[in-house]
Amino acid sequence: MKIVMFSITPLFPGQVMGGAQKHLQSVALHLGELGHEVTVLCTRRADTSAPFQWAERVEVRPILRFKQPFPGPYETPAYNLASIIQDLHEHLSRADRFYLHDGEMIFPYVYRDIPTIVSLRDCVYPETWQGAFLQQADALILISRYTRDYFASTVGRFFPEAVERVRVIHNGLDWERFKPTPPGRILEIVPVDPARDTIVLHPHRPEQTKGLQQTIDVVDRLVHGYGMSNLKTLVPRWLGLEFSADLRAFYEDIQSQIAGRGLGDHFIFHDWIPQDLMPEYLSLGAVTLSLGSFVETFGNAVYESLGCGTPAITSRVSAHRELLPDSLLDKVDFDSPDETAAIAAEIIRSGRRTSPETLAALRERFSRPAMVEAYADVILNARKLPPAEYRPRPLDARTRYRLAPWCYPAGRGFYHDFRADYQRLPALEALLAAWPEGFTLAAAAARDVAAETVLDWTREGILVPDQDHQEG
């Protein structure tokens, strides 16, 4: 088969910018190994404009003229959009399958005549979810139960057939690579002494929601509260720093704050780590921090770190709530620096490493061979289907309301993934305790909660209408 793949993110011959691109590459290479011809179309950038090969049958063509740098890829003149549509048309006219990575092609008529597989890789970026509401996929791949529930509770309210086309395929990681690995070439990039330094890892993109502020807060406590004077915190600089004034300003603000807290000797900003050195990098740490509010659909770094033997502490946000049970992964409510520092101090002082039970669960749940085989099965067996029908349903007396899958009850109130805050709502807490599977407006009225209050909670994304399970 001839398979065309789409990535709105730029791709590079020797670097991978994030987990989504790594998995795209894995799937493309697997399809090439099966004998299929794969062409990956991606966004052109000044430093990635020439075609290159990932493998013998896998070519990457950076020709799409989306706006760079991220975000706002569609903030570009209409003639660029016209060229993108033309390029896609010409490639798809010669193809047997179209795989749309991250769902960010928001013009579904471009692929109306070819079996199309859409994989939604995040829950945040507007292009992905504009595409999710607009897409006419014949098959959908989502990478966690959380993402599936998010899709079903939003797009699925209006396109129930689309939910039936979903297959959940967890990200698969290469556990033959992501295992405890002694340092070698990594020490040419990060100036640390593993024999002397206690190393904290923050292996994330430089976005506000990725938790760098929370890492600073925890390191401050470890240094000044727990007396860890030999602490070194490693933070990668993002590829393409020179292309973004906003990104440079972010780094300047963070570094000013670090200096003001007397933490200058405890943070090292280093070059982006090549994929082949990530096992060495992740094995260096005493602990990995993943404390942001970013609504992850998976969050590879946490699980790769665990595979390399380094315990991770993650905020109890989005998919991290369900991918591994609390007994196998340290979790904290978002923005809990005191609790996080106490856990980190225990990990560091005890020398604790990843438990055998956690390692076994990682291999069982997040297998790379199982992932690429499952993707190939969906892509190769996709068939052209009629578009999912738009079927809105009224909110009426039979509708039951339940807690949204992006919210959970925490000690400080209901945490909302997309607002990154907590709300104390005693009336709602009582309703959910009495009707954990969902309540009607009549049930709410019996507890002196007005219908308009329930509808406001729904509009704020705290509740979702469960229209598949209505009162009779």
Solvent accessible surface area in square Angstrom, and as a share of the most:
residue,aa,sasa,rsa
1,M,85,0.38
2,K,105,0.44
3,I,1,0.01
4,V,6,0.04
5,M,0,0.00
6,F,0,0.00
7,S,2,0.01
8,I,9,0.05
9,T,37,0.22
10,P,6,0.04
11,L,4,0.02
12,F,25,0.10
13,P,94,0.59
14,G,63,0.61
15,Q,53,0.24
16,V,17,0.10
17,M,15,0.07
18,G,19,0.19
19,G,19,0.19
20,A,28,0.22
21,Q,22,0.10
22,K,28,0.12
23,H,4,0.02
24,L,0,0.00
25,Q,41,0.18
26,S,11,0.07
27,V,1,0.01
28,A,0,0.00
29,L,43,0.21
30,H,33,0.15
31,L,0,0.00
32,G,5,0.05
33,E,135,0.61
34,L,90,0.45
35,G,38,0.37
36,H,29,0.13
37,E,82,0.37
38,V,4,0.02
39,T,28,0.16
40,V,0,0.00
41,L,0,0.00
42,C,0,0.00
43,T,0,0.00
44,R,87,0.32
45,R,20,0.07
46,A,82,0.64
47,D,78,0.41
48,T,8,0.05
49,S,49,0.32
50,A,67,0.52
51,P,68,0.43
52,F,29,0.12
53,Q,102,0.45
54,W,37,0.13
55,A,41,0.32
56,E,152,0.68
57,R,91,0.33
58,V,0,0.00
59,E,48,0.21
60,V,0,0.00
61,R,74,0.27
62,P,1,0.01
63,I,40,0.21
64,L,0,0.00
65,R,115,0.42
66,F,8,0.03
67,K,58,0.25
68,Q,49,0.22
69,P,43,0.27
70,F,86,0.36
71,P,88,0.55
72,G,11,0.11
73,P,3,0.02
74,Y,38,0.14
75,E,128,0.58
76,T,22,0.13
77,P,65,0.41
78,A,78,0.61
79,Y,154,0.58
80,N,28,0.14
81,L,36,0.18
82,A,60,0.46
83,S,50,0.32
84,I,2,0.01
85,I,46,0.24
86,Q,93,0.41
87,D,36,0.19
88,L,0,0.00
89,H,106,0.47
90,E,74,0.33
91,H,30,0.13
92,L,14,0.07
93,S,77,0.50
94,R,150,0.55
95,A,18,0.14
96,D,60,0.31
97,R,20,0.07
98,F,0,0.00
99,Y,0,0.00
100,L,0,0.00
101,H,5,0.02
102,D,21,0.11
103,G,1,0.01
104,E,3,0.02
105,M,1,0.01
106,I,29,0.15
107,F,39,0.16
108,P,18,0.11
109,Y,115,0.44
110,V,21,0.12
111,Y,1,0.00
112,R,156,0.57
113,D,124,0.64
114,I,11,0.06
115,P,23,0.14
116,T,0,0.00
117,I,0,0.00
118,V,0,0.00
119,S,0,0.00
120,L,0,0.00
121,R,12,0.04
122,D,11,0.06
123,C,3,0.02
124,V,60,0.35
125,Y,37,0.14
126,P,76,0.48
127,E,12,0.05
128,T,0,0.00
129,W,24,0.08
130,Q,88,0.39
131,G,0,0.00
132,A,0,0.00
133,F,82,0.34
134,L,88,0.44
135,Q,22,0.10
136,Q,67,0.30
137,A,3,0.03
138,D,9,0.05
139,A,16,0.13
140,L,1,0.01
141,I,0,0.00
142,L,0,0.00
143,I,4,0.02
144,S,0,0.00
145,R,142,0.52
146,Y,11,0.04
147,T,0,0.00
148,R,86,0.31
149,D,43,0.22
150,Y,28,0.11
151,F,0,0.00
152,A,25,0.20
153,S,8,0.05
154,T,27,0.16
155,V,1,0.00
156,G,4,0.04
157,R,64,0.23
158,F,60,0.25
159,F,41,0.17
160,P,23,0.14
161,E,54,0.24
162,A,3,0.02
163,V,25,0.14
164,E,141,0.63
165,R,40,0.15
166,V,27,0.15
167,R,99,0.36
168,V,60,0.34
169,I,10,0.05
170,H,61,0.27
171,N,3,0.01
172,G,3,0.02
173,L,4,0.02
174,D,41,0.21
175,W,18,0.06
176,E,115,0.52
177,R,82,0.30
178,F,5,0.02
179,K,94,0.40
180,P,90,0.56
181,T,37,0.22
182,P,107,0.67
183,P,58,0.36
184,G,41,0.39
185,R,127,0.46
186,I,0,0.00
187,L,66,0.33
188,E,143,0.64
189,I,46,0.23
190,V,0,0.00
191,P,96,0.61
192,V,16,0.09
193,D,52,0.27
194,P,57,0.36
195,A,102,0.79
196,R,158,0.58
197,D,15,0.08
198,T,22,0.13
199,I,3,0.02
200,V,0,0.00
201,L,0,0.00
202,H,2,0.01
203,P,18,0.11
204,H,18,0.08
205,R,56,0.20
206,P,17,0.10
207,E,50,0.22
208,Q,112,0.50
209,T,59,0.34
210,K,19,0.08
211,G,0,0.00
212,L,4,0.02
213,Q,41,0.18
214,Q,27,0.12
215,T,0,0.00
216,I,0,0.00
217,D,21,0.11
218,V,2,0.01
219,V,0,0.00
220,D,28,0.15
221,R,81,0.29
222,L,0,0.00
223,V,17,0.10
224,H,110,0.49
225,G,61,0.59
226,Y,74,0.28
227,G,58,0.56
228,M,16,0.07
229,S,93,0.60
230,N,64,0.33
231,L,0,0.00
232,K,44,0.19
233,T,0,0.00
234,L,0,0.00
235,V,4,0.02
236,P,6,0.04
237,R,80,0.29
238,W,46,0.16
239,L,36,0.18
240,G,12,0.12
241,L,43,0.21
242,E,118,0.53
243,F,73,0.31
244,S,18,0.11
245,A,68,0.53
246,D,119,0.62
247,L,23,0.12
248,R,101,0.37
249,A,55,0.43
250,F,32,0.13
251,Y,11,0.04
252,E,113,0.51
253,D,88,0.46
254,I,2,0.01
255,Q,81,0.36
256,S,75,0.49
257,Q,46,0.21
258,I,7,0.04
259,A,71,0.55
260,G,72,0.69
261,R,77,0.28
262,G,49,0.48
263,L,0,0.00
264,G,49,0.47
265,D,109,0.57
266,H,19,0.08
267,F,15,0.06
268,I,29,0.15
269,F,30,0.12
270,H,4,0.02
271,D,85,0.44
272,W,39,0.14
273,I,7,0.04
274,P,34,0.21
275,Q,45,0.20
276,D,85,0.44
277,L,5,0.03
278,M,24,0.11
279,P,9,0.06
280,E,26,0.11
281,Y,2,0.01
282,L,0,0.00
283,S,21,0.13
284,L,19,0.10
285,G,2,0.02
286,A,24,0.19
287,V,0,0.00
288,T,0,0.00
289,L,0,0.00
290,S,12,0.08
291,L,6,0.03
292,G,9,0.09
293,S,11,0.07
294,F,17,0.07
295,V,6,0.04
296,E,27,0.12
297,T,7,0.04
298,F,2,0.01
299,G,14,0.14
300,N,20,0.10
301,A,19,0.15
302,V,2,0.01
303,Y,0,0.00
304,E,6,0.03
305,S,0,0.00
306,L,6,0.03
307,G,3,0.03
308,C,0,0.00
309,G,6,0.06
310,T,0,0.00
311,P,4,0.02
312,A,1,0.01
313,I,0,0.00
314,T,0,0.00
315,S,3,0.02
316,R,57,0.21
317,V,2,0.01
318,S,0,0.00
319,A,0,0.00
320,H,6,0.03
321,R,51,0.19
322,E,37,0.17
323,L,3,0.02
324,L,1,0.00
325,P,56,0.35
326,D,84,0.44
327,S,101,0.65
328,L,37,0.18
329,L,6,0.03
330,D,35,0.18
331,K,11,0.05
332,V,2,0.01
333,D,25,0.13
334,F,24,0.10
335,D,62,0.32
336,S,19,0.12
337,P,28,0.17
338,D,96,0.50
339,E,85,0.38
340,T,1,0.01
341,A,1,0.01
342,A,48,0.38
343,I,38,0.19
344,A,0,0.00
345,A,4,0.03
346,E,80,0.36
347,I,2,0.01
348,I,30,0.15
349,R,155,0.57
350,S,71,0.46
351,G,50,0.48
352,R,87,0.32
353,R,104,0.38
354,T,17,0.10
355,S,43,0.27
356,P,103,0.65
357,E,110,0.49
358,T,3,0.02
359,L,59,0.30
360,A,63,0.49
361,A,10,0.08
362,L,1,0.01
363,R,121,0.44
364,E,144,0.65
365,R,99,0.36
366,F,0,0.00
367,S,31,0.20
368,R,75,0.27
369,P,81,0.51
370,A,56,0.43
371,M,3,0.01
372,V,7,0.04
373,E,103,0.46
374,A,15,0.12
375,Y,1,0.00
376,A,6,0.05
377,D,64,0.33
378,V,17,0.10
379,I,0,0.00
380,L,35,0.17
381,N,87,0.44
382,A,7,0.05
383,R,138,0.50
384,K,79,0.34
385,L,72,0.36
386,P,100,0.63
387,P,79,0.50
388,A,20,0.15
389,E,101,0.45
390,Y,134,0.51
391,R,101,0.37
392,P,68,0.43
393,R,77,0.28
394,P,95,0.60
395,L,72,0.36
396,D,45,0.24
397,A,80,0.62
398,R,117,0.43
399,T,0,0.00
400,R,51,0.19
401,Y,0,0.00
402,R,75,0.27
403,L,37,0.18
404,A,1,0.01
405,P,30,0.19
406,W,17,0.06
407,C,8,0.05
408,Y,26,0.10
409,P,92,0.58
410,A,22,0.17
411,G,65,0.63
412,R,93,0.34
413,G,12,0.11
414,F,14,0.06
415,Y,0,0.00
416,H,10,0.05
417,D,2,0.01
418,F,73,0.30
419,R,97,0.35
420,A,34,0.26
421,D,50,0.26
422,Y,45,0.17
423,Q,48,0.21
424,R,167,0.61
425,L,32,0.16
426,P,100,0.63
427,A,46,0.36
428,L,0,0.00
429,E,108,0.48
430,A,44,0.34
431,L,0,0.00
432,L,25,0.12
433,A,82,0.64
434,A,42,0.33
435,W,88,0.31
436,P,96,0.61
437,E,124,0.56
438,G,5,0.05
439,F,3,0.01
440,T,13,0.08
441,L,38,0.19
442,A,73,0.57
443,A,15,0.12
444,A,0,0.00
445,A,61,0.47
446,A,82,0.64
447,R,117,0.43
448,D,140,0.72
449,V,11,0.06
450,A,60,0.47
451,A,45,0.35
452,E,98,0.44
453,T,50,0.29
454,V,0,0.00
455,L,37,0.18
456,D,57,0.30
457,W,21,0.07
458,T,18,0.10
459,R,166,0.61
460,E,80,0.36
461,G,14,0.13
462,I,3,0.01
463,L,1,0.01
464,V,4,0.02
465,P,7,0.05
466,D,18,0.09
467,Q,15,0.07
468,D,106,0.55
469,H,105,0.47
470,Q,53,0.23
471,E,80,0.36
472,G,116,1.11
